[in-house]
Amino acid sequence: MKKIVLGIALASFVISCKKIQAGSNKGVLRMDEGTERYSDIEIGSNANAHETSATGGAAATAGKSDVAIDLNGTELKGYKGGLEDSMISFLKSDGYKNAADDAALKDRWYDFDKVNFKMGSSNQLEAGSAEQLQNLAAILKAYPDVKIKIGGYTDKTGDEAVNKKISQDRANFIKAELGKAGVGAQVLAAEGYGSDFAKVPAEASDAERAVDRKMSVRFAK
């Protein structure tokens, strides 16, 4: 009888150990995924230190469909309340014209909600990204006196020096693409902030940290 009880106890102990080990491996896998994606900036999500960003970015646009956005008689395709819609509305309200200086504009950022870089790349865009850059160029051409600044951001995972570099390189890439579109003179600066303004802890899930990986644009003077 004692042998039977001992055998059952031993079997239970082995099963418990296997469960713990399985759970530990799963945790390691999640950590590895986060490390792999430390610099995978999802262009367009809100909530960096520039508190008054006007758009919600990629995380907020899931499931949304394009609508027609009027740019002074020209039709653009974008999300209602997205980057194009918000920037055009601000310009039409004379918000830019009435801003006394750059200080009045520096905290209002618009997150790209369609432009996405390929994993680990700073010069290759995912399919479908070019249209939003073309739309931004069209907005600048419609308002030739307007100036902008590009910002790049990462989450808190990974090496910060690498985060700064890839966010800077991506900001420079967008600036260069706008230059090719003929509006380079209207882009005053491009800056990579790395994880300086990230709010979600590095230990959070990849989905939670996605909000900190973004590219943004603001008006400037």
LINNOR-V845118 format. One record per residue. N is the residue number from 1. RES is the residue in three letters. OMEGA is omega in radians with two decimals (none if undefined). Layout:
N/RES/OMEGA ; N/RES/OMEGA
This chain:
1/MET/3.12 ; 2/LYS/3.13 ; 3/LYS/-3.14 ; 4/ILE/3.13 ; 5/VAL/-3.14 ; 6/LEU/3.13 ; 7/GLY/3.13 ; 8/ILE/-3.14 ; 9/ALA/3.14 ; 10/LEU/3.13 ; 11/ALA/3.13 ; 12/SER/-3.13 ; 13/PHE/3.14 ; 14/VAL/3.13 ; 15/ILE/3.13 ; 16/SER/3.14 ; 17/CYS/3.13 ; 18/LYS/3.13 ; 19/LYS/3.13 ; 20/ILE/-3.13 ; 21/GLN/3.14 ; 22/ALA/3.13 ; 23/GLY/3.14 ; 24/SER/3.14 ; 25/ASN/-3.14 ; 26/LYS/3.12 ; 27/GLY/3.13 ; 28/VAL/3.12 ; 29/LEU/3.13 ; 30/ARG/-3.14 ; 31/MET/3.13 ; 32/ASP/3.13 ; 33/GLU/-3.14 ; 34/GLY/3.13 ; 35/THR/-3.14 ; 36/GLU/-3.01 ; 37/ARG/-3.05 ; 38/TYR/-3.07 ; 39/SER/-3.12 ; 40/ASP/-3.06 ; 41/ILE/3.02 ; 42/GLU/-3.02 ; 43/ILE/3.11 ; 44/GLY/2.86 ; 45/SER/-3.00 ; 46/ASN/2.91 ; 47/ALA/2.94 ; 48/ASN/-3.06 ; 49/ALA/3.06 ; 50/HIS/-2.84 ; 51/GLU/-2.96 ; 52/THR/3.10 ; 53/SER/-2.98 ; 54/ALA/-3.11 ; 55/THR/-3.06 ; 56/GLY/3.07 ; 57/GLY/-3.02 ; 58/ALA/-3.10 ; 59/ALA/-3.09 ; 60/ALA/-3.05 ; 61/THR/3.14 ; 62/ALA/3.10 ; 63/GLY/3.14 ; 64/LYS/3.11 ; 65/SER/3.11 ; 66/ASP/3.00 ; 67/VAL/3.09 ; 68/ALA/3.14 ; 69/ILE/-3.08 ; 70/ASP/3.03 ; 71/LEU/3.12 ; 72/ASN/3.11 ; 73/GLY/3.08 ; 74/THR/-3.10 ; 75/GLU/3.03 ; 76/LEU/3.07 ; 77/LYS/3.13 ; 78/GLY/3.14 ; 79/TYR/3.03 ; 80/LYS/-3.08 ; 81/GLY/3.13 ; 82/GLY/-3.04 ; 83/LEU/-3.08 ; 84/GLU/-3.10 ; 85/ASP/-3.10 ; 86/SER/-3.13 ; 87/MET/3.14 ; 88/ILE/3.13 ; 89/SER/3.13 ; 90/PHE/3.14 ; 91/LEU/-3.14 ; 92/LYS/3.13 ; 93/SER/-3.09 ; 94/ASP/3.10 ; 95/GLY/3.12 ; 96/TYR/-3.12 ; 97/LYS/-3.07 ; 98/ASN/3.11 ; 99/ALA/-3.06 ; 100/ALA/-3.10 ; 101/ASP/-3.10 ; 102/ASP/-3.14 ; 103/ALA/-3.13 ; 104/ALA/-3.07 ; 105/LEU/-2.89 ; 106/LYS/-3.11 ; 107/ASP/-3.12 ; 108/ARG/-3.11 ; 109/TRP/3.11 ; 110/TYR/-3.08 ; 111/ASP/3.00 ; 112/PHE/-3.13 ; 113/ASP/3.11 ; 114/LYS/-3.10 ; 115/VAL/-3.13 ; 116/ASN/3.07 ; 117/PHE/3.04 ; 118/LYS/-3.09 ; 119/MET/3.06 ; 120/GLY/-3.10 ; 121/SER/3.06 ; 122/SER/-3.13 ; 123/ASN/3.09 ; 124/GLN/-3.11 ; 125/LEU/3.03 ; 126/GLU/3.12 ; 127/ALA/3.12 ; 128/GLY/-3.10 ; 129/SER/-3.03 ; 130/ALA/-3.08 ; 131/GLU/-3.11 ; 132/GLN/3.06 ; 133/LEU/3.09 ; 134/GLN/3.10 ; 135/ASN/3.12 ; 136/LEU/3.09 ; 137/ALA/3.12 ; 138/ALA/3.11 ; 139/ILE/-3.13 ; 140/LEU/3.11 ; 141/LYS/3.13 ; 142/ALA/3.12 ; 143/TYR/-3.01 ; 144/PRO/3.12 ; 145/ASP/-3.07 ; 146/VAL/3.09 ; 147/LYS/-3.14 ; 148/ILE/3.01 ; 149/LYS/3.13 ; 150/ILE/3.10 ; 151/GLY/3.11 ; 152/GLY/-3.04 ; 153/TYR/3.04 ; 154/THR/3.03 ; 155/ASP/-3.01 ; 156/LYS/-3.13 ; 157/THR/3.07 ; 158/GLY/-3.13 ; 159/ASP/-3.04 ; 160/GLU/3.12 ; 161/ALA/3.11 ; 162/VAL/3.11 ; 163/ASN/-3.14 ; 164/LYS/-3.09 ; 165/LYS/-3.08 ; 166/ILE/3.10 ; 167/SER/3.08 ; 168/GLN/-3.14 ; 169/ASP/-3.14 ; 170/ARG/3.08 ; 171/ALA/3.11 ; 172/ASN/-3.14 ; 173/PHE/3.14 ; 174/ILE/3.09 ; 175/LYS/3.14 ; 176/ALA/3.13 ; 177/GLU/3.09 ; 178/LEU/3.06 ; 179/GLY/3.11 ; 180/LYS/-3.13 ; 181/ALA/3.05 ; 182/GLY/-3.11 ; 183/VAL/-3.10 ; 184/GLY/-3.11 ; 185/ALA/-3.12 ; 186/GLN/3.10 ; 187/VAL/-3.04 ; 188/LEU/-3.09 ; 189/ALA/3.04 ; 190/ALA/-3.06 ; 191/GLU/3.07 ; 192/GLY/-3.07 ; 193/TYR/-3.08 ; 194/GLY/-3.13 ; 195/SER/-3.10 ; 196/ASP/-3.05 ; 197/PHE/3.11 ; 198/ALA/-3.10 ; 199/LYS/-3.08 ; 200/VAL/-3.12 ; 201/PRO/3.13 ; 202/ALA/-3.10 ; 203/GLU/-3.13 ; 204/ALA/-3.14 ; 205/SER/3.13 ; 206/ASP/3.14 ; 207/ALA/3.14 ; 208/GLU/-3.12 ; 209/ARG/-3.09 ; 210/ALA/-3.10 ; 211/VAL/-3.12 ; 212/ASP/-3.13 ; 213/ARG/-3.01 ; 214/LYS/2.88 ; 215/MET/-3.08 ; 216/SER/3.10 ; 217/VAL/3.04 ; 218/ARG/3.03 ; 219/PHE/-3.10 ; 220/ALA/3.06 ; 221/LYS/none
